Protein backbone atom coordinates (compact mmCIF):
# COMPACT_ATOMS: atom_id res chain seq x y z
CA UNK A 1 0.00 0.00 0.00
CA UNK A 2 1.34 3.41 -1.00
CA UNK A 3 1.09 6.39 1.33
CA UNK A 4 1.34 9.62 -0.64
CA UNK A 5 1.44 13.07 0.88
CA UNK A 6 1.88 15.39 -2.09
CA UNK A 7 -0.30 16.21 -5.08
CA UNK A 8 2.61 15.86 -7.48
CA UNK A 9 3.43 12.35 -6.27
CA UNK A 10 -0.21 11.35 -6.40
CA UNK A 11 -0.48 12.52 -10.00
CA UNK A 12 2.67 10.53 -10.82
CA UNK A 13 1.28 7.46 -9.05
CA UNK A 14 -1.96 7.87 -10.96
CA UNK A 15 -0.08 7.55 -14.24
CA UNK A 16 1.11 4.07 -13.20
CA UNK A 17 -2.36 2.69 -12.38
CA UNK A 18 -4.25 0.53 -14.83
CA UNK A 19 -7.96 -0.06 -15.18
CA UNK A 20 -10.72 1.50 -13.12
CA UNK A 21 -9.81 3.70 -10.19
CA UNK A 22 -12.19 3.82 -7.22
CA UNK A 23 -11.91 6.72 -4.78
CA UNK A 24 -13.09 6.99 -1.19
CA UNK A 25 -12.63 10.54 0.18
CA UNK A 26 -12.63 10.58 3.99
CA UNK A 27 -11.65 12.75 6.94
CA UNK A 28 -10.03 9.73 8.60
CA UNK A 29 -10.92 8.18 11.97
CA UNK A 30 -12.27 5.35 9.86
CA UNK A 31 -15.14 3.13 10.95
CA UNK A 32 -17.17 0.32 9.42
CA UNK A 33 -19.07 2.84 7.29
CA UNK A 34 -15.84 3.84 5.53
CA UNK A 35 -14.79 0.19 5.31
CA UNK A 36 -18.00 -0.62 3.46
CA UNK A 37 -17.13 2.07 0.88
CA UNK A 38 -13.63 0.62 0.45
CA UNK A 39 -15.16 -2.82 0.03
CA UNK A 40 -17.55 -1.57 -2.66
CA UNK A 41 -14.62 0.12 -4.44
CA UNK A 42 -12.50 -3.03 -4.13
CA UNK A 43 -15.22 -5.11 -5.77
CA UNK A 44 -15.71 -2.79 -8.74
CA UNK A 45 -12.30 -1.25 -9.39
CA UNK A 46 -8.75 -2.30 -10.20
CA UNK A 47 -7.26 0.35 -7.97
CA UNK A 48 -8.61 1.82 -4.73
CA UNK A 49 -7.44 5.20 -3.45
CA UNK A 50 -8.57 6.52 -0.04
CA UNK A 51 -7.92 10.14 0.90
CA UNK A 52 -7.60 11.16 4.54
CA UNK A 53 -7.88 14.91 4.96
CA UNK A 54 -9.65 16.85 7.70
CA UNK A 55 -10.71 19.73 5.47
CA UNK A 56 -10.77 22.99 7.45
CA UNK A 57 -12.93 24.86 4.94
CA UNK A 58 -16.00 22.73 5.63
CA UNK A 59 -16.01 23.54 9.34
CA UNK A 60 -17.79 26.67 10.53
CA UNK A 61 -16.06 29.13 12.89
CA UNK A 62 -17.57 27.57 16.06
CA UNK A 63 -17.46 23.97 14.94
CA UNK A 64 -15.28 21.05 15.96
CA UNK A 65 -12.27 21.32 13.60
CA UNK A 66 -9.69 21.09 16.39
CA UNK A 67 -11.56 18.43 18.33
CA UNK A 68 -12.22 16.28 15.26
CA UNK A 69 -10.72 12.84 16.04
CA UNK A 70 -7.50 11.90 14.19
CA UNK A 71 -5.52 8.65 14.34
CA UNK A 72 -3.50 8.02 11.21
CA UNK A 73 -1.76 4.84 12.42
CA UNK A 74 -5.09 3.20 13.12
CA UNK A 75 -6.52 4.44 9.80
CA UNK A 76 -3.50 3.00 8.00
CA UNK A 77 -4.06 -0.44 9.51
CA UNK A 78 -7.73 -0.35 8.55
CA UNK A 79 -6.90 0.65 4.97
CA UNK A 80 -4.36 -2.16 4.75
CA UNK A 81 -7.01 -4.55 6.05
CA UNK A 82 -9.37 -3.23 3.38
CA UNK A 83 -6.83 -3.98 0.61
CA UNK A 84 -6.57 -0.31 -0.30
CA UNK A 85 -3.86 0.40 -2.90
CA UNK A 86 -3.03 3.94 -1.92
CA UNK A 87 -3.75 6.44 0.84
CA UNK A 88 -3.59 10.10 -0.15
CA UNK A 89 -2.75 11.93 3.07
CA UNK A 90 -1.93 15.57 2.33
CA UNK A 91 -1.55 18.25 4.98
CA UNK A 92 -3.45 21.53 4.93
CA UNK A 93 -0.61 23.49 3.27
CA UNK A 94 -0.43 20.94 0.49
CA UNK A 95 -4.13 21.33 -0.30
CA UNK A 96 -4.27 25.10 0.30
CA UNK A 97 -0.78 26.47 -0.39
CA UNK A 98 -2.01 30.08 -0.62
CA UNK A 99 -5.21 32.07 -0.32
CA UNK A 100 -7.82 29.90 -2.02
CA UNK A 101 -9.83 32.23 -4.26
CA UNK A 102 -11.79 29.59 -6.13
CA UNK A 103 -15.03 28.23 -4.76
CA UNK A 104 -17.26 25.54 -6.18
CA UNK A 105 -20.74 26.08 -4.87
CA UNK A 106 -24.04 24.29 -5.40
CA UNK A 107 -26.86 26.76 -4.89
CA UNK A 108 -30.28 26.24 -3.28
CA UNK A 109 -30.09 22.57 -2.22
CA UNK A 110 -27.14 23.40 0.06
CA UNK A 111 -29.19 25.95 1.99
CA UNK A 112 -31.65 23.38 3.31
CA UNK A 113 -31.40 20.71 6.07
CA UNK A 114 -27.82 20.80 7.43
CA UNK A 115 -27.14 23.93 5.36
CA UNK A 116 -29.42 25.97 7.63
CA UNK A 117 -27.26 25.27 10.69
CA UNK A 118 -24.00 25.07 8.70
CA UNK A 119 -24.29 27.77 6.01
CA UNK A 120 -20.74 27.47 4.58
CA UNK A 121 -20.30 23.74 5.13
CA UNK A 122 -21.27 22.40 1.71
CA UNK A 123 -19.26 25.02 -0.17
CA UNK A 124 -16.20 23.74 1.69
CA UNK A 125 -17.16 20.16 0.83
CA UNK A 126 -17.79 20.73 -2.89
CA UNK A 127 -14.62 22.78 -3.30
CA UNK A 128 -12.37 20.20 -1.65
CA UNK A 129 -14.09 17.30 -3.41
CA UNK A 130 -13.65 19.06 -6.79
CA UNK A 131 -9.96 19.50 -5.95
CA UNK A 132 -9.61 15.85 -4.87
CA UNK A 133 -11.44 14.66 -7.99
CA UNK A 134 -9.02 16.65 -10.17
CA UNK A 135 -6.03 15.27 -8.28
CA UNK A 136 -7.14 11.62 -8.09
CA UNK A 137 -9.12 11.49 -11.37
CA UNK A 138 -11.17 8.49 -10.32
CA UNK A 139 -13.66 6.58 -12.45
CA UNK A 140 -15.99 6.00 -9.50
CA UNK A 141 -16.18 7.87 -6.19
CA UNK A 142 -17.91 6.37 -3.15
CA UNK A 143 -19.94 8.25 -0.55
CA UNK A 144 -22.06 7.06 2.36
CA UNK A 145 -25.80 7.57 2.51
CA UNK A 146 -25.38 8.65 6.14
CA UNK A 147 -24.46 12.08 4.71
CA UNK A 148 -27.44 12.00 2.35
CA UNK A 149 -27.53 15.72 1.60
CA UNK A 150 -23.79 15.68 0.90
CA UNK A 151 -24.19 12.84 -1.57
CA UNK A 152 -27.06 14.64 -3.34
CA UNK A 153 -24.99 17.84 -3.52
CA UNK A 154 -21.90 16.07 -4.85
CA UNK A 155 -23.90 14.17 -7.45
CA UNK A 156 -25.39 17.47 -8.59
CA UNK A 157 -21.97 19.11 -8.78
CA UNK A 158 -20.52 16.24 -10.80
CA UNK A 159 -23.46 16.29 -13.23
CA UNK A 160 -23.68 20.10 -13.58
CA UNK A 161 -19.93 20.40 -14.21
CA UNK A 162 -19.89 17.41 -16.60
CA UNK A 163 -17.31 15.58 -14.53
CA UNK A 164 -16.44 12.18 -15.96
CA UNK A 165 -16.91 10.47 -12.60
CA UNK A 166 -19.63 8.10 -11.40
CA UNK A 167 -20.87 8.89 -7.88
CA UNK A 168 -21.96 5.82 -5.90
CA UNK A 169 -23.86 6.11 -2.66
CA UNK A 170 -23.56 3.13 -0.28
CA UNK A 171 -26.00 2.16 2.48
CA UNK A 172 -25.66 3.39 6.05
CA UNK A 173 -23.70 1.07 8.34
CA UNK A 174 -25.05 0.94 11.89
CA UNK A 175 -24.03 -0.16 15.37
CA UNK A 176 -25.99 -3.15 16.75
CA UNK A 177 -28.46 -0.82 18.44
CA UNK A 178 -29.13 1.07 15.20
CA UNK A 179 -26.94 4.16 15.72
CA UNK A 180 -25.45 5.21 12.37
CA UNK A 181 -21.65 4.92 12.41
CA UNK A 182 -19.95 8.30 12.59
CA UNK A 183 -16.58 9.61 13.69
CA UNK A 184 -18.47 12.10 15.82
CA UNK A 185 -20.04 9.31 17.93
CA UNK A 186 -16.75 9.37 19.86
CA UNK A 187 -17.87 12.69 21.39
CA UNK A 188 -20.77 10.97 23.21
CA UNK A 189 -20.67 10.37 26.98
CA UNK A 190 -22.16 7.13 28.29
CA UNK A 191 -25.68 8.42 28.93
CA UNK A 192 -25.66 10.31 25.61
CA UNK A 193 -24.55 7.18 23.78
CA UNK A 194 -27.47 5.33 25.31
CA UNK A 195 -29.90 7.97 24.06
CA UNK A 196 -28.40 8.22 20.56
CA UNK A 197 -30.19 5.27 18.89
CA UNK A 198 -33.41 7.28 19.18
CA UNK A 199 -32.68 8.79 15.74
CA UNK A 200 -32.79 5.43 14.00
CA UNK A 201 -35.65 4.17 16.13
CA UNK A 202 -37.75 7.23 15.21
CA UNK A 203 -37.00 6.76 11.53
CA UNK A 204 -38.07 3.12 11.78
CA UNK A 205 -41.28 4.16 13.47
CA UNK A 206 -41.92 6.68 10.67
CA UNK A 207 -41.23 4.05 8.04
CA UNK A 208 -43.70 1.70 9.73
CA UNK A 209 -46.41 4.39 9.66
CA UNK A 210 -45.73 5.16 5.97
CA UNK A 211 -45.93 1.48 5.09
CA UNK A 212 -49.28 1.26 6.86
CA UNK A 213 -50.58 4.06 4.61
CA UNK A 214 -49.81 7.31 6.43
CA UNK A 215 -48.54 9.82 3.85
CA UNK A 216 -49.04 13.11 5.68
CA UNK A 217 -45.53 14.53 6.15
CA UNK A 218 -46.52 16.80 9.07
CA UNK A 219 -48.03 13.90 10.99
CA UNK A 220 -44.96 11.75 10.46
CA UNK A 221 -42.62 14.57 11.51
CA UNK A 222 -44.76 15.08 14.61
CA UNK A 223 -44.45 11.39 15.50
CA UNK A 224 -40.67 11.57 15.16
CA UNK A 225 -40.48 14.77 17.20
CA UNK A 226 -42.59 13.31 20.00
CA UNK A 227 -40.58 10.11 20.04
CA UNK A 228 -37.29 11.99 20.36
CA UNK A 229 -38.57 14.46 22.95
CA UNK A 230 -39.96 11.57 25.00
CA UNK A 231 -36.66 9.72 25.06
CA UNK A 232 -34.00 12.42 25.08
CA UNK A 233 -33.98 14.70 28.11
CA UNK A 234 -33.62 18.41 27.29
CA UNK A 235 -30.38 18.58 29.30
CA UNK A 236 -28.58 16.28 26.89
CA UNK A 237 -30.21 16.89 23.54
CA UNK A 238 -32.38 18.93 21.24
CA UNK A 239 -33.64 18.57 17.72
CA UNK A 240 -32.01 20.59 14.92
CA UNK A 241 -34.38 19.52 12.13
CA UNK A 242 -36.71 16.79 10.91
CA UNK A 243 -37.42 17.04 7.18
CA UNK A 244 -39.17 14.97 4.53
CA UNK A 245 -38.20 15.74 0.93
CA UNK A 246 -37.54 14.50 -2.59
CA UNK A 247 -33.98 13.30 -3.13
CA UNK A 248 -33.24 15.30 -6.28
CA UNK A 249 -34.11 18.88 -5.35
CA UNK A 250 -34.46 18.46 -1.58
CA UNK A 251 -37.87 20.10 -1.87
CA UNK A 252 -40.19 19.63 1.12
CA UNK A 253 -43.03 17.24 0.46
CA UNK A 254 -46.45 17.41 2.11
CA UNK A 255 -47.74 14.06 0.80
CA UNK A 256 -45.03 11.44 1.06
CA UNK A 257 -44.28 9.16 -1.90
CA UNK A 258 -42.04 6.13 -2.26
CA UNK A 259 -38.48 7.32 -2.91
CA UNK A 260 -38.82 10.39 -0.65
CA UNK A 261 -36.39 10.72 2.22
CA UNK A 262 -36.72 11.52 5.90
CA UNK A 263 -33.65 13.13 7.43
CA UNK A 264 -32.99 14.47 10.88
CA UNK A 265 -30.28 16.11 12.93
CA UNK A 266 -30.19 16.07 16.72
CA UNK A 267 -27.67 17.67 19.04
CA UNK A 268 -26.77 15.14 21.74
CA UNK A 269 -24.13 16.37 24.17
CA UNK A 270 -21.29 17.82 22.13
CA UNK A 271 -22.21 15.83 19.03
CA UNK A 272 -24.57 16.81 16.26
CA UNK A 273 -25.88 13.48 15.00
CA UNK A 274 -27.60 12.98 11.64
CA UNK A 275 -29.50 10.08 10.20
CA UNK A 276 -31.91 9.41 7.35
CA UNK A 277 -33.98 6.85 5.57
CA UNK A 278 -35.19 6.60 1.98
CA UNK A 279 -38.74 5.25 1.85
CA UNK B 1 -12.58 17.78 -39.34
CA UNK B 2 -15.24 16.50 -36.96
CA UNK B 3 -18.18 18.66 -35.93
CA UNK B 4 -19.66 17.41 -32.69
CA UNK B 5 -22.77 18.81 -31.06
CA UNK B 6 -23.29 16.62 -28.00
CA UNK B 7 -21.27 16.05 -24.86
CA UNK B 8 -21.63 12.29 -25.12
CA UNK B 9 -20.23 12.22 -28.66
CA UNK B 10 -17.38 14.53 -27.69
CA UNK B 11 -16.44 12.24 -24.80
CA UNK B 12 -16.52 9.27 -27.21
CA UNK B 13 -14.38 11.17 -29.73
CA UNK B 14 -11.96 12.07 -26.97
CA UNK B 15 -11.36 8.37 -26.29
CA UNK B 16 -10.12 7.94 -29.88
CA UNK B 17 -7.54 10.76 -29.75
CA UNK B 18 -3.87 10.06 -29.15
CA UNK B 19 -1.16 12.30 -27.74
CA UNK B 20 -1.60 15.84 -26.49
CA UNK B 21 -4.94 17.58 -26.88
CA UNK B 22 -4.98 21.36 -27.31
CA UNK B 23 -8.21 23.22 -26.64
CA UNK B 24 -9.33 26.65 -27.83
CA UNK B 25 -12.64 27.69 -26.22
CA UNK B 26 -14.38 30.44 -28.22
CA UNK B 27 -17.74 32.12 -28.67
CA UNK B 28 -17.33 31.88 -32.46
CA UNK B 29 -17.27 34.74 -34.98
CA UNK B 30 -13.61 33.85 -35.28
CA UNK B 31 -10.91 36.37 -36.17
CA UNK B 32 -7.13 36.35 -36.46
CA UNK B 33 -6.83 36.40 -32.67
CA UNK B 34 -8.59 33.03 -32.46
CA UNK B 35 -6.59 31.75 -35.43
CA UNK B 36 -3.34 32.54 -33.60
CA UNK B 37 -4.56 30.39 -30.68
CA UNK B 38 -5.36 27.52 -33.05
CA UNK B 39 -1.93 27.89 -34.61
CA UNK B 40 -0.22 27.73 -31.21
CA UNK B 41 -2.28 24.63 -30.37
CA UNK B 42 -1.48 23.05 -33.73
CA UNK B 43 2.23 23.52 -33.15
CA UNK B 44 2.25 21.97 -29.67
CA UNK B 45 -0.46 19.32 -29.74
CA UNK B 46 -1.42 16.19 -31.64
CA UNK B 47 -5.08 17.06 -31.61
CA UNK B 48 -6.77 20.47 -31.67
CA UNK B 49 -10.33 20.95 -30.45
CA UNK B 50 -12.11 24.32 -30.80
CA UNK B 51 -15.39 24.93 -28.99
CA UNK B 52 -17.89 27.44 -30.34
CA UNK B 53 -20.51 28.33 -27.74
CA UNK B 54 -22.02 31.73 -27.02
CA UNK B 55 -22.40 31.16 -23.29
CA UNK B 56 -25.49 32.96 -21.98
CA UNK B 57 -24.43 32.84 -18.31
CA UNK B 58 -21.51 35.21 -18.85
CA UNK B 59 -23.73 37.98 -20.23
CA UNK B 60 -25.39 40.38 -17.81
CA UNK B 61 -29.13 41.15 -18.09
CA UNK B 62 -28.59 44.30 -20.21
CA UNK B 63 -25.68 43.05 -22.27
CA UNK B 64 -25.38 41.97 -25.90
CA UNK B 65 -26.23 38.24 -25.76
CA UNK B 66 -28.81 38.44 -28.57
CA UNK B 67 -26.76 40.83 -30.70
CA UNK B 68 -23.54 38.85 -30.31
CA UNK B 69 -22.38 38.02 -33.86
CA UNK B 70 -22.77 34.40 -34.99
CA UNK B 71 -21.74 32.80 -38.30
CA UNK B 72 -21.07 29.10 -38.00
CA UNK B 73 -20.43 28.41 -41.69
CA UNK B 74 -17.70 31.04 -41.76
CA UNK B 75 -16.25 29.76 -38.46
CA UNK B 76 -16.21 26.22 -39.87
CA UNK B 77 -14.19 27.32 -42.92
CA UNK B 78 -11.72 29.17 -40.70
CA UNK B 79 -11.27 26.14 -38.43
CA UNK B 80 -10.72 23.95 -41.47
CA UNK B 81 -8.12 26.44 -42.70
CA UNK B 82 -6.48 26.29 -39.28
CA UNK B 83 -6.20 22.47 -39.46
CA UNK B 84 -8.45 22.04 -36.46
CA UNK B 85 -9.34 18.38 -35.79
CA UNK B 86 -12.68 18.89 -34.11
CA UNK B 87 -15.22 21.64 -33.48
CA UNK B 88 -17.38 21.20 -30.38
CA UNK B 89 -20.55 23.14 -31.18
CA UNK B 90 -23.19 22.43 -28.53
CA UNK B 91 -26.43 24.36 -28.17
CA UNK B 92 -27.58 25.97 -24.93
CA UNK B 93 -29.81 23.04 -23.93
CA UNK B 94 -26.91 20.65 -24.35
CA UNK B 95 -24.71 22.66 -22.01
CA UNK B 96 -27.49 23.59 -19.55
CA UNK B 97 -30.13 20.85 -19.77
CA UNK B 98 -31.79 21.91 -16.51
CA UNK B 99 -31.47 24.52 -13.79
CA UNK B 100 -27.71 24.84 -13.29
CA UNK B 101 -27.18 24.89 -9.53
CA UNK B 102 -23.40 24.62 -9.54
CA UNK B 103 -21.21 27.68 -9.80
CA UNK B 104 -17.45 27.90 -9.99
CA UNK B 105 -16.41 31.29 -8.72
CA UNK B 106 -13.06 32.98 -8.27
CA UNK B 107 -13.35 35.55 -5.51
CA UNK B 108 -11.75 39.00 -5.21
CA UNK B 109 -9.81 39.24 -8.51
CA UNK B 110 -13.10 38.94 -10.43
CA UNK B 111 -14.55 42.00 -8.71
CA UNK B 112 -11.97 44.39 -10.18
CA UNK B 113 -11.49 45.89 -13.67
CA UNK B 114 -14.22 44.44 -15.92
CA UNK B 115 -15.85 42.81 -12.87
CA UNK B 116 -16.95 46.22 -11.61
CA UNK B 117 -19.06 46.86 -14.71
CA UNK B 118 -19.88 43.19 -15.26
CA UNK B 119 -20.38 41.73 -11.76
CA UNK B 120 -21.57 38.23 -12.78
CA UNK B 121 -19.51 37.92 -15.96
CA UNK B 122 -16.51 35.98 -14.65
CA UNK B 123 -18.62 33.55 -12.67
CA UNK B 124 -20.32 32.64 -15.95
CA UNK B 125 -16.93 32.29 -17.63
CA UNK B 126 -15.31 30.11 -14.96
CA UNK B 127 -18.34 27.86 -14.68
CA UNK B 128 -18.61 27.23 -18.42
CA UNK B 129 -14.84 26.84 -18.80
CA UNK B 130 -14.79 24.30 -15.93
CA UNK B 131 -17.59 22.42 -17.72
CA UNK B 132 -15.77 22.56 -21.06
CA UNK B 133 -12.50 21.45 -19.44
CA UNK B 134 -14.29 18.43 -17.94
CA UNK B 135 -15.90 17.58 -21.26
CA UNK B 136 -12.84 18.09 -23.50
CA UNK B 137 -10.15 17.08 -20.95
CA UNK B 138 -7.37 18.92 -22.77
CA UNK B 139 -3.69 18.89 -21.88
CA UNK B 140 -3.27 22.55 -22.81
CA UNK B 141 -5.92 25.26 -23.16
CA UNK B 142 -5.26 28.48 -25.08
CA UNK B 143 -6.55 31.95 -24.21
CA UNK B 144 -5.82 35.38 -25.68
CA UNK B 145 -4.08 38.10 -23.72
CA UNK B 146 -6.70 40.53 -25.05
CA UNK B 147 -8.94 39.24 -22.26
CA UNK B 148 -6.13 39.58 -19.72
CA UNK B 149 -8.29 39.48 -16.61
CA UNK B 150 -10.10 36.41 -17.94
CA UNK B 151 -6.81 34.61 -18.48
CA UNK B 152 -5.62 35.50 -14.94
CA UNK B 153 -8.92 34.29 -13.49
CA UNK B 154 -8.89 31.03 -15.43
CA UNK B 155 -5.27 30.32 -14.50
CA UNK B 156 -6.16 30.89 -10.88
CA UNK B 157 -9.17 28.59 -11.12
CA UNK B 158 -7.12 25.83 -12.75
CA UNK B 159 -4.40 26.12 -10.11
CA UNK B 160 -6.73 26.41 -7.11
CA UNK B 161 -8.80 23.43 -8.22
CA UNK B 162 -5.70 21.35 -9.10
CA UNK B 163 -6.85 20.87 -12.68
CA UNK B 164 -4.38 18.89 -14.74
CA UNK B 165 -4.43 21.45 -17.55
CA UNK B 166 -1.79 23.92 -18.66
CA UNK B 167 -3.17 27.39 -19.43
CA UNK B 168 -1.32 29.22 -22.21
CA UNK B 169 -1.89 32.89 -22.87
CA UNK B 170 -1.09 34.08 -26.42
CA UNK B 171 -0.25 37.64 -27.49
CA UNK B 172 -2.89 40.10 -28.67
CA UNK B 173 -3.44 40.16 -32.42
CA UNK B 174 -4.14 43.61 -33.80
CA UNK B 175 -5.51 45.31 -36.90
CA UNK B 176 -2.96 47.31 -38.90
CA UNK B 177 -3.89 50.48 -37.03
CA UNK B 178 -3.39 48.81 -33.65
CA UNK B 179 -6.99 48.01 -32.69
CA UNK B 180 -7.06 44.70 -30.82
CA UNK B 181 -9.05 42.08 -32.74
CA UNK B 182 -12.44 41.39 -31.17
CA UNK B 183 -15.75 40.01 -32.33
CA UNK B 184 -17.33 43.12 -30.83
CA UNK B 185 -15.46 45.40 -33.24
CA UNK B 186 -18.24 44.54 -35.70
CA UNK B 187 -20.56 46.77 -33.64
CA UNK B 188 -18.54 49.90 -34.55
CA UNK B 189 -19.87 52.48 -37.03
CA UNK B 190 -17.37 54.10 -39.40
CA UNK B 191 -16.51 57.11 -37.22
CA UNK B 192 -16.35 54.90 -34.13
CA UNK B 193 -14.03 52.47 -35.88
CA UNK B 194 -11.76 55.42 -36.73
CA UNK B 195 -11.63 56.44 -33.07
CA UNK B 196 -11.10 52.91 -31.71
CA UNK B 197 -7.30 52.65 -32.13
CA UNK B 198 -6.98 55.29 -29.40
CA UNK B 199 -6.90 52.46 -26.82
CA UNK B 200 -3.74 50.94 -28.26
CA UNK B 201 -2.19 54.30 -29.02
CA UNK B 202 -2.68 55.40 -25.40
CA UNK B 203 -1.14 52.18 -24.11
CA UNK B 204 1.87 52.72 -26.39
CA UNK B 205 2.25 56.26 -25.10
CA UNK B 206 2.13 54.96 -21.52
CA UNK B 207 4.70 52.30 -22.30
CA UNK B 208 6.99 54.96 -23.78
CA UNK B 209 6.74 57.07 -20.61
CA UNK B 210 7.45 54.03 -18.40
CA UNK B 211 10.48 53.13 -20.49
CA UNK B 212 11.75 56.67 -20.09
CA UNK B 213 11.61 56.25 -16.30
CA UNK B 214 8.12 57.37 -15.26
CA UNK B 215 6.80 54.91 -12.67
CA UNK B 216 4.02 56.92 -11.03
CA UNK B 217 0.82 55.02 -11.83
CA UNK B 218 -1.47 58.02 -11.30
CA UNK B 219 0.52 60.15 -13.75
CA UNK B 220 0.47 57.43 -16.38
CA UNK B 221 -3.26 56.87 -15.95
CA UNK B 222 -3.78 60.62 -16.28
CA UNK B 223 -1.84 60.65 -19.54
CA UNK B 224 -3.95 57.84 -20.92
CA UNK B 225 -7.18 59.51 -19.80
CA UNK B 226 -6.21 62.82 -21.39
CA UNK B 227 -5.18 61.15 -24.62
CA UNK B 228 -8.48 59.30 -24.91
CA UNK B 229 -10.61 62.30 -23.95
CA UNK B 230 -8.75 64.42 -26.50
CA UNK B 231 -9.38 62.02 -29.34
CA UNK B 232 -12.77 60.49 -28.58
CA UNK B 233 -15.71 62.86 -28.57
CA UNK B 234 -18.10 62.42 -25.63
CA UNK B 235 -20.96 61.65 -28.03
CA UNK B 236 -19.36 58.44 -29.21
CA UNK B 237 -17.33 57.25 -26.27
CA UNK B 238 -16.49 57.29 -22.60
CA UNK B 239 -13.94 55.58 -20.40
CA UNK B 240 -15.02 52.68 -18.19
CA UNK B 241 -11.68 52.18 -16.43
CA UNK B 242 -7.92 52.61 -16.69
CA UNK B 243 -6.01 50.44 -14.21
CA UNK B 244 -2.41 49.52 -13.49
CA UNK B 245 -1.89 46.34 -11.45
CA UNK B 246 0.16 43.23 -10.78
CA UNK B 247 -0.83 40.28 -12.95
CA UNK B 248 -1.23 37.71 -10.18
CA UNK B 249 -3.58 39.35 -7.71
CA UNK B 250 -4.80 42.26 -9.85
CA UNK B 251 -3.83 44.57 -6.99
CA UNK B 252 -3.50 48.26 -7.87
CA UNK B 253 0.08 49.49 -7.98
CA UNK B 254 1.19 53.02 -7.21
CA UNK B 255 4.80 52.63 -8.35
CA UNK B 256 4.93 50.69 -11.58
CA UNK B 257 7.38 47.78 -11.97
CA UNK B 258 8.33 45.68 -14.96
CA UNK B 259 5.77 42.89 -15.36
CA UNK B 260 2.85 45.07 -14.18
CA UNK B 261 -0.04 45.50 -16.57
CA UNK B 262 -2.06 48.45 -17.79
CA UNK B 263 -5.61 47.62 -18.84
CA UNK B 264 -8.44 49.80 -19.99
CA UNK B 265 -12.05 49.56 -21.12
CA UNK B 266 -13.75 52.22 -23.22
CA UNK B 267 -17.33 52.32 -24.42
CA UNK B 268 -17.32 53.39 -28.07
CA UNK B 269 -20.75 53.46 -29.67
CA UNK B 270 -22.47 50.17 -28.81
CA UNK B 271 -19.19 48.39 -28.19
CA UNK B 272 -17.29 48.10 -24.95
CA UNK B 273 -13.68 47.75 -26.08
CA UNK B 274 -10.86 46.47 -23.90
CA UNK B 275 -7.12 46.42 -24.37
CA UNK B 276 -4.01 45.97 -22.24
CA UNK B 277 -0.27 45.84 -22.20
CA UNK B 278 2.19 44.06 -19.92
CA UNK B 279 5.20 46.25 -19.25
Boltz contact constraints between the chains, C-beta under 6 A:
constraints:
  - contact:
      token1: [A, 100]
      token2: [B, 160]
      max_distance: 6.0
  - contact:
      token1: [A, 101]
      token2: [B, 106]
      max_distance: 6.0
  - contact:
      token1: [A, 101]
      token2: [B, 107]
      max_distance: 6.0
  - contact:
      token1: [A, 101]
      token2: [B, 108]
      max_distance: 6.0
  - contact:
      token1: [A, 101]
      token2: [B, 156]
      max_distance: 6.0
  - contact:
      token1: [A, 102]
      token2: [B, 106]
      max_distance: 6.0
  - contact:
      token1: [A, 102]
      token2: [B, 157]
      max_distance: 6.0
  - contact:
      token1: [A, 102]
      token2: [B, 160]
      max_distance: 6.0
  - contact:
      token1: [A, 102]
      token2: [B, 161]
      max_distance: 6.0
  - contact:
      token1: [A, 103]
      token2: [B, 105]
      max_distance: 6.0
  - contact:
      token1: [A, 104]
      token2: [B, 104]
      max_distance: 6.0
  - contact:
      token1: [A, 105]
      token2: [B, 103]
      max_distance: 6.0
  - contact:
      token1: [A, 106]
      token2: [B, 101]
      max_distance: 6.0
  - contact:
      token1: [A, 106]
      token2: [B, 102]
      max_distance: 6.0
  - contact:
      token1: [A, 107]
      token2: [B, 101]
      max_distance: 6.0
  - contact:
      token1: [A, 108]
      token2: [B, 101]
      max_distance: 6.0
  - contact:
      token1: [A, 130]
      token2: [B, 161]
      max_distance: 6.0
  - contact:
      token1: [A, 131]
      token2: [B, 161]
      max_distance: 6.0
  - contact:
      token1: [A, 131]
      token2: [B, 162]
      max_distance: 6.0
  - contact:
      token1: [A, 134]
      token2: [B, 161]
      max_distance: 6.0
  - contact:
      token1: [A, 134]
      token2: [B, 162]
      max_distance: 6.0
  - contact:
      token1: [A, 134]
      token2: [B, 163]
      max_distance: 6.0
  - contact:
      token1: [A, 135]
      token2: [B, 162]
      max_distance: 6.0
  - contact:
      token1: [A, 156]
      token2: [B, 101]
      max_distance: 6.0
  - contact:
      token1: [A, 157]
      token2: [B, 102]
      max_distance: 6.0
  - contact:
      token1: [A, 160]
      token2: [B, 100]
      max_distance: 6.0
  - contact:
      token1: [A, 160]
      token2: [B, 102]
      max_distance: 6.0
  - contact:
      token1: [A, 161]
      token2: [B, 102]
      max_distance: 6.0
  - contact:
      token1: [A, 161]
      token2: [B, 130]
      max_distance: 6.0
  - contact:
      token1: [A, 161]
      token2: [B, 131]
      max_distance: 6.0
  - contact:
      token1: [A, 161]
      token2: [B, 134]
      max_distance: 6.0
  - contact:
      token1: [A, 162]
      token2: [B, 131]
      max_distance: 6.0
  - contact:
      token1: [A, 162]
      token2: [B, 134]
      max_distance: 6.0
  - contact:
      token1: [A, 162]
      token2: [B, 135]
      max_distance: 6.0
  - contact:
      token1: [A, 163]
      token2: [B, 134]
      max_distance: 6.0
